[in-house]
Amino acid sequence: MQVSQAVNALFVILAGSTLPVAADEIAPRPYRLESYPDAIAAALEVKEKQLSVAIQNVHAQPFYLIVPSLNRWEPGSIVKIAFNGGDDALLDQLAVEASEWTKPGRANLRLQFKDASGNYLRWTPADNSYVAEIRVAFQSGAQGGYWSHVGRNSIDRNLAGGNPGEASLNLDSFDKSLPPDWKAVSLHEFGHALGFQHEHQNPTGGCDFRFEDDPGYIPTKNAQGWFINDSNNRRPGLYTYLGGYANYWPKWKVDNNLRSIAVSSAYLVGTFDRISIMKYFFDASMFSAGENSPCYTKTENLVLSPQDAQGAAAAYPAAPSAIEAILSTQKKTLSEILSSSQVSGALRQSLQLNLDRLQ
């Protein structure tokens, strides 16, 4: 599992649909890949560029650890989760799944879902102050799909989705009906909200996605509009497949969302975990090596893996000395960044609020 923060427009949420279709009609099963809404992606890209300049002279910790640590919640702290929509029965189920991350021996955080009266915390678009750090919605349409801000980006007022009256995590239409893999989707999204990143972009994973069409492929679609194998059983590549119904992704977006990420300031990369809940299931036909790909699993990952649990405990330790070390480093890092003349007004405001909170 990768422990990270999202200061990057690359952070997308992948969901495989379950539309009925003949097994020999299409290369992969129908997949709709959900990325951030455009406004959130654009804001994250701006923040990433600004931060990449501002952290050049930081000495408090190794360069590649700066971004992951800054956007992490404080170990041992309370992180509130509020909802816009959904009945108590649904929220009961979501609270159980989210809490998988904070069971004993995992992340040392307390997730608070209810107020003092025992009612679930609720947020609305009219809120001017934060009811909760993580604000869950069930929106469809332009703001729909499965997605989540990563870590403390959910309370960055300079980011779309970071304001009190905006969703920071979305579970499209869960309030109407739950998809078959709703537990895995919930675990995955709350993993992002706690600071964990996609495993299939881990550069140590060898996820050999088949981006190009088979040679000679003739673009062919089924009645629903999905690109499928042509009459000679040549397959569409991911650039073609994801560029059509129902994703409509340009080439750059496919690259940003699926290609491995180089070790950089934005990632803390560990050993690849092919059964991580943060790695979504991919059909064998999406890989060059098919079922022999090191990234392929025969079944979808539905629960936290042992490495997920270990990563959560490492990111949010329980030992007082470890907590103090993390907080001390965060404060020193923020101070060094804020001393740079390269920090812009919006970014400076956001970082200063973080430092004030820690002080």
C-alpha positions in Angstrom: 0.0 0.0 0.0 1.2 3.5 -0.7 0.9 6.0 2.1 0.4 9.4 0.4 -1.5 12.7 0.1 -3.2 13.9 -2.9 -1.6 17.1 -4.1 -2.0 15.9 -7.7 -4.6 15.7 -10.4 -3.6 12.1 -10.9 -5.6 10.8 -8.0 -8.6 9.0 -9.5 -11.1 6.5 -8.3 -11.5 3.4 -10.4 -14.8 1.5 -10.4 -15.7 -1.5 -12.5 -19.4 -1.6 -13.5 -21.4 -4.8 -13.8 -23.4 -4.2 -16.9 -24.5 -7.4 -18.5 -22.6 -8.2 -21.7 -21.5 -11.3 -23.6 -18.1 -12.6 -22.5 -16.7 -12.7 -26.1 -18.1 -9.3 -27.1 -15.6 -7.0 -25.4 -12.0 -7.1 -24.4 -12.4 -6.1 -20.7 -15.8 -6.1 -19.0 -17.5 -2.7 -19.2 -15.4 -0.4 -17.0 -16.2 3.1 -16.2 -13.2 4.8 -14.6 -14.2 7.7 -12.3 -11.9 10.7 -11.9 -12.2 13.8 -9.8 -14.7 16.4 -11.0 -12.9 18.8 -13.3 -12.8 21.7 -10.8 -11.2 19.5 -8.2 -8.6 18.1 -10.6 -7.7 21.6 -11.8 -7.3 22.9 -8.3 -5.1 20.0 -7.2 -2.9 20.5 -10.2 -2.3 24.1 -9.4 -1.5 23.2 -5.7 0.9 20.5 -6.8 2.8 22.8 -9.0 3.1 25.5 -6.4 4.1 23.1 -3.7 6.7 21.4 -5.8 8.5 24.8 -6.1 8.0 25.7 -2.4 9.5 22.6 -0.9 12.9 22.6 -2.8 14.8 23.9 0.2 13.2 21.9 3.0 15.7 20.0 5.2 13.4 18.8 8.0 12.8 15.5 6.3 13.7 13.6 3.1 12.2 15.3 0.0 10.0 12.4 -0.9 8.4 12.3 2.5 7.4 16.0 2.7 4.1 15.9 0.9 2.8 12.6 2.4 3.4 13.7 5.9 2.0 17.2 5.6 -1.4 16.2 4.6 -1.8 13.4 7.1 -4.1 13.7 10.0 -2.5 13.9 13.4 -2.0 10.4 14.9 -4.4 9.9 17.9 -6.7 12.7 16.7 -10.5 12.7 16.1 -11.6 12.9 12.5 -15.2 13.7 12.1 -17.3 12.3 9.2 -20.6 13.9 8.2 -23.1 13.0 5.5 -25.4 14.8 3.1 -28.2 12.4 2.5 -28.7 8.7 3.3 -30.8 7.2 6.0 -29.4 5.9 9.3 -29.4 2.3 8.1 -27.1 3.2 5.2 -24.9 5.3 7.4 -24.6 2.5 10.0 -23.2 0.3 7.2 -20.7 3.0 6.0 -19.5 3.7 9.5 -18.7 0.0 10.0 -16.7 -0.2 6.8 -14.8 3.1 7.4 -13.9 1.9 10.9 -12.1 -1.1 9.5 -9.1 1.3 9.0 -9.0 2.2 12.7 -9.4 -1.2 14.4 -6.8 -2.0 17.1 -3.3 -2.4 15.5 -4.2 -0.2 12.5 -4.5 3.5 12.2 -4.4 5.3 15.5 -7.3 7.6 14.7 -10.8 8.0 16.2 -13.5 8.4 13.5 -16.5 10.3 14.9 -19.8 9.8 13.0 -22.3 11.0 15.6 -23.0 14.1 17.8 -23.5 14.0 21.5 -27.1 13.1 21.1 -26.3 10.0 19.0 -27.4 11.5 15.7 -25.3 11.2 12.6 -23.3 14.3 11.7 -24.9 16.0 8.7 -23.5 18.7 6.4 -25.2 20.9 3.9 -24.1 23.1 1.0 -25.0 26.2 3.1 -22.4 25.4 5.8 -19.9 28.1 6.4 -17.9 26.2 9.1 -16.8 22.6 9.1 -19.2 20.1 10.6 -16.7 17.5 9.8 -13.3 17.0 8.2 -14.7 14.4 5.8 -18.0 15.2 4.1 -19.7 12.4 2.3 -22.2 12.9 -0.5 -24.1 10.5 -2.8 -24.1 12.8 -5.9 -24.6 11.8 -9.5 -24.0 13.8 -12.7 -21.1 16.2 -13.0 -20.0 15.7 -9.4 -20.8 12.0 -9.3 -18.7 8.8 -9.4 -16.6 7.4 -6.6 -13.9 9.8 -5.5 -12.3 11.3 -2.4 -9.9 14.0 -1.5 -6.8 12.4 0.1 -6.1 13.4 3.7 -6.2 17.0 4.8 -7.0 18.3 1.3 -10.6 17.8 2.4 -10.3 20.9 4.6 -8.3 23.1 2.3 -10.6 26.0 1.5 -8.4 26.8 -1.6 -9.5 23.6 -3.2 -12.8 22.7 -4.8 -14.2 20.0 -2.5 -12.3 21.4 0.5 -14.8 23.9 1.8 -17.4 23.3 4.6 -20.3 23.2 2.2 -18.7 20.9 -0.3 -18.4 17.1 -0.5 -14.9 15.8 0.0 -15.9 12.2 -0.7 -18.6 10.9 -3.0 -20.3 7.5 -3.2 -22.5 7.9 -6.3 -26.2 6.8 -5.7 -25.4 4.7 -2.6 -28.5 6.4 -1.0 -30.6 4.8 -3.8 -29.1 1.4 -4.0 -25.9 -0.3 -3.0 -23.7 -1.9 -5.8 -22.6 -5.4 -5.2 -19.1 -4.4 -4.2 -20.2 -1.4 -2.0 -18.0 -2.6 0.9 -14.9 -2.6 -1.2 -15.7 0.8 -2.7 -16.4 2.3 0.7 -13.1 0.9 2.2 -11.2 2.2 -0.8 -12.7 5.7 -0.6 -12.3 6.1 3.1 -8.7 4.8 2.6 -8.1 7.8 0.4 -9.7 10.1 2.9 -7.2 8.9 5.5 -4.3 9.5 3.2 -3.7 6.3 1.2 -3.1 6.2 -2.5 -3.8 3.9 -5.5 -1.7 0.8 -5.4 -1.9 0.1 -9.1 0.2 3.2 -9.7 3.0 2.0 -7.4 6.1 2.0 -9.6 7.3 -1.3 -8.0 4.1 -3.1 -9.1 4.7 -3.8 -12.8 1.2 -3.0 -13.8 1.7 -3.5 -17.6 -1.5 -2.0 -18.8 -2.2 -2.6 -22.5 -2.6 1.0 -23.7 -2.4 0.4 -27.5 -4.8 -1.4 -29.8 -3.9 -4.8 -31.1 -2.2 -4.2 -34.5 -4.8 -3.7 -37.3 -7.7 -3.2 -34.9 -10.7 -1.8 -36.6 -12.8 0.4 -34.2 -15.9 -1.5 -33.4 -18.7 -0.8 -30.9 -21.5 -2.8 -29.4 -25.1 -1.6 -29.2 -24.4 0.2 -25.9 -21.5 2.1 -27.4 -18.6 0.3 -25.8 -15.6 -0.4 -27.9 -15.3 -4.2 -28.4 -13.1 -6.7 -30.2 -13.4 -6.4 -34.0 -14.5 -9.1 -36.4 -11.0 -10.7 -36.3 -11.0 -10.6 -32.5 -8.4 -7.8 -32.3 -8.8 -5.9 -29.1 -9.1 -2.1 -28.5 -6.3 -0.7 -26.3 -7.0 1.3 -23.2 -6.5 4.6 -25.1 -9.3 3.6 -27.4 -11.5 1.9 -24.9 -11.3 4.6 -22.2 -11.6 7.3 -24.9 -15.0 6.1 -25.8 -18.3 5.3 -23.9 -18.7 6.0 -21.0 -15.4 7.5 -19.9 -14.4 9.8 -22.8 -10.9 10.2 -21.5 -8.2 11.8 -23.7 -4.8 10.1 -23.9 -3.2 12.3 -21.2 -5.9 11.4 -18.7 -5.4 7.7 -19.3 -1.7 8.1 -18.7 -2.2 10.2 -15.6 -4.7 7.8 -14.1 -3.1 4.4 -14.9 0.6 4.7 -15.6 2.9 4.1 -12.6 4.1 7.2 -10.7 7.8 7.8 -10.4 9.2 8.0 -6.9 8.8 11.7 -6.1 7.9 14.2 -3.4 4.2 13.2 -3.7 4.6 9.5 -2.8 5.9 7.3 -0.1 6.3 4.0 -2.0 6.5 0.7 -0.3 6.6 -2.9 -1.6 3.8 -3.5 -4.1 0.7 -5.2 -2.6 -1.4 -6.8 -5.3 -4.2 -7.6 -2.8 -4.4 -4.1 -1.3 -7.9 -2.6 -1.0 -6.3 0.4 -2.7 -5.7 -1.6 -5.9 -8.9 -2.0 -7.9 -9.6 -5.1 -9.9 -8.7 -5.1 -13.5 -9.7 -7.6 -16.2 -6.8 -9.7 -17.5 -7.3 -8.3 -21.0 -6.3 -4.9 -19.7 -2.7 -6.1 -19.2 -0.1 -6.9 -21.9 0.7 -10.2 -20.1 -2.9 -11.0 -19.3 -3.3 -13.3 -16.3 0.5 -13.5 -16.1 0.7 -9.8 -15.2 2.2 -9.2 -11.7 -0.7 -6.8 -11.2 -3.5 -9.2 -12.1 -5.6 -11.0 -9.5 -8.4 -13.5 -10.3 -10.8 -11.9 -7.9 -11.5 -8.4 -6.7 -9.9 -7.3 -3.4 -12.7 -6.8 -1.0 -11.1 -6.3 2.4 -8.0 -4.7 3.9 -4.9 -6.7 3.2 -2.3 -7.4 5.9 -0.1 -4.9 4.3 -2.9 -2.3 4.3 -3.3 -2.8 8.1 0.5 -2.5 8.6 0.6 0.6 6.4 -2.2 2.2 8.4 -0.4 1.5 11.7 2.9 3.0 10.3 1.2 6.1 9.1 -0.7 6.6 12.3 1.4 5.1 15.1 0.2 4.7 18.7 3.4 5.1 20.6 3.6 8.6 22.2 7.2 9.1 21.1 6.4 8.2 17.5 3.5 10.7 17.5 5.6 13.4 19.0 8.3 12.8 16.3 5.7 13.1 13.5 4.2 16.3 14.9 7.6 17.9 15.5 8.7 17.1 12.0 5.5 18.5 10.5 5.9 21.8 12.4 9.5 22.1 11.3 8.7 21.3 7.7 5.8 23.8 7.6 8.0 26.5 9.1 10.8 25.9 6.5 8.3 26.0 3.6 6.7 29.2 4.9 10.1 30.8 5.0 10.4 30.4 1.3 9.6 33.4 -0.9 8.2 31.0 -3.5 5.0 30.3 -1.5 2.0 31.9 -3.1 -0.8 33.7 -1.2 -3.4 30.8 -1.3 -0.8 28.1 -0.6 0.7 30.2 2.2 -2.7 30.7 3.8 -3.3 26.9 3.7 0.1 26.0 5.1 -0.1 28.6 7.8 -3.4 27.3 9.0 -1.8 23.8 9.3 1.0 25.2 11.3 -1.3 27.2 13.6 -3.3 24.1 14.2 -0.1 22.1 15.2 1.1 25.0 17.4 
